[in-house]
Amino acid sequence: MNVLPHNSVDELHTFYRTETNARMARRIHAVWLARRGMGCPQIMEVTGAGRRSIQLWVAKYNAGGMDELTDKPRTGRPPLLSPQQQEQLKAWVQAGPSQDDLVSAFSAAAIDKRVEQEFGVLYSLRGMQYLLGRLGFSYQCPRPRHEHADPQAQEEFKKNFRPSWRKSKPITPANASRSTSRTKRGSASKAR
């Protein structure tokens, strides 16, 4: 592989050893090995990277030096709701469901339905869960309570309850067992 001499072999090695970003260090390592005269198959074996990745890294290094090996910002998919709409959604969820929502507690499906009605934006159920997570909400499930439960009686029980069970005897560890029914290594394959 032909590597242009933007940096000396020793400089590349120093950059590789001092780099804190693992992805960048891997790229510099591949370029350093190529600069030392190693072929692509040997670099693949050492770094664990694919042939095309190594060729791309060396080509980028040749085109612009170390700066070309850095990660470029990735924009990702733009959000379906604008920041103002997300703030409005956040306010809805914090306020809780209204009579119009026809639910006693919000679920991701109920919020998704309301977002579709209000903004005309359709999310998948999982997409709505991710959006709610990004907005700082988490899944909450109320603890079930019996309809005839008496909170005062429950508190009284907690105060006066004494554990009545006894401690059980310690369990015998497996290595202290006196069992003689151990199978010898390899004997299972001989049985027919």
Contacts in CASP RR format, 6 or more apart in sequence:
PFRMAT RR
TARGET T0000
AUTHOR 0000-0000-0000
METHOD contacts of the structure
MODEL  1
MNVLPHNSVDELHTFYRTETNARMARRIHAVWLARRGMGCPQIMEVTGAG
RRSIQLWVAKYNAGGMDELTDKPRTGRPPLLSPQQQEQLKAWVQAGPSQD
DLVSAFSAAAIDKRVEQEFGVLYSLRGMQYLLGRLGFSYQCPRPRHEHAD
PQAQEEFKKNFRPSWRKSKPITPANASRSTSRTKRGSASKAR
1 34 0 8 1.000
1 37 0 8 1.000
1 38 0 8 1.000
1 39 0 8 1.000
1 40 0 8 1.000
1 43 0 8 1.000
1 54 0 8 1.000
1 55 0 8 1.000
1 58 0 8 1.000
2 62 0 8 1.000
3 31 0 8 1.000
3 34 0 8 1.000
3 35 0 8 1.000
3 58 0 8 1.000
3 61 0 8 1.000
3 62 0 8 1.000
4 61 0 8 1.000
4 62 0 8 1.000
4 65 0 8 1.000
5 35 0 8 1.000
6 61 0 8 1.000
6 62 0 8 1.000
6 64 0 8 1.000
6 65 0 8 1.000
6 66 0 8 1.000
7 15 0 8 1.000
7 65 0 8 1.000
7 66 0 8 1.000
9 32 0 8 1.000
9 35 0 8 1.000
9 36 0 8 1.000
12 28 0 8 1.000
12 31 0 8 1.000
12 32 0 8 1.000
12 35 0 8 1.000
13 32 0 8 1.000
15 28 0 8 1.000
15 32 0 8 1.000
15 66 0 8 1.000
16 25 0 8 1.000
16 28 0 8 1.000
16 29 0 8 1.000
16 32 0 8 1.000
19 25 0 8 1.000
19 28 0 8 1.000
23 71 0 8 1.000
24 69 0 8 1.000
24 70 0 8 1.000
24 71 0 8 1.000
26 47 0 8 1.000
26 49 0 8 1.000
27 57 0 8 1.000
27 69 0 8 1.000
28 66 0 8 1.000
28 69 0 8 1.000
29 46 0 8 1.000
29 47 0 8 1.000
30 43 0 8 1.000
30 47 0 8 1.000
30 49 0 8 1.000
30 53 0 8 1.000
30 54 0 8 1.000
30 57 0 8 1.000
30 58 0 8 1.000
31 57 0 8 1.000
31 58 0 8 1.000
31 61 0 8 1.000
31 69 0 8 1.000
33 39 0 8 1.000
33 42 0 8 1.000
33 43 0 8 1.000
33 46 0 8 1.000
33 47 0 8 1.000
34 40 0 8 1.000
34 43 0 8 1.000
34 54 0 8 1.000
34 58 0 8 1.000
38 46 0 8 1.000
40 51 0 8 1.000
40 54 0 8 1.000
40 55 0 8 1.000
41 51 0 8 1.000
43 49 0 8 1.000
43 54 0 8 1.000
44 50 0 8 1.000
44 51 0 8 1.000
44 54 0 8 1.000
47 54 0 8 1.000
49 57 0 8 1.000
57 69 0 8 1.000
60 68 0 8 1.000
60 69 0 8 1.000
61 68 0 8 1.000
61 69 0 8 1.000
79 86 0 8 1.000
80 121 0 8 1.000
80 123 0 8 1.000
81 89 0 8 1.000
81 115 0 8 1.000
81 119 0 8 1.000
81 121 0 8 1.000
81 131 0 8 1.000
85 119 0 8 1.000
85 121 0 8 1.000
86 131 0 8 1.000
86 135 0 8 1.000
88 118 0 8 1.000
89 111 0 8 1.000
89 115 0 8 1.000
89 131 0 8 1.000
89 135 0 8 1.000
90 135 0 8 1.000
92 111 0 8 1.000
92 114 0 8 1.000
93 106 0 8 1.000
93 111 0 8 1.000
93 132 0 8 1.000
93 135 0 8 1.000
93 137 0 8 1.000
96 106 0 8 1.000
97 103 0 8 1.000
97 104 0 8 1.000
97 105 0 8 1.000
97 106 0 8 1.000
97 110 0 8 1.000
101 110 0 8 1.000
101 114 0 8 1.000
103 110 0 8 1.000
105 142 0 8 1.000
108 125 0 8 1.000
108 128 0 8 1.000
108 129 0 8 1.000
108 132 0 8 1.000
109 125 0 8 1.000
109 128 0 8 1.000
111 128 0 8 1.000
111 132 0 8 1.000
112 123 0 8 1.000
112 125 0 8 1.000
112 128 0 8 1.000
115 121 0 8 1.000
115 123 0 8 1.000
115 128 0 8 1.000
116 122 0 8 1.000
116 123 0 8 1.000
123 131 0 8 1.000
129 139 0 8 1.000
END
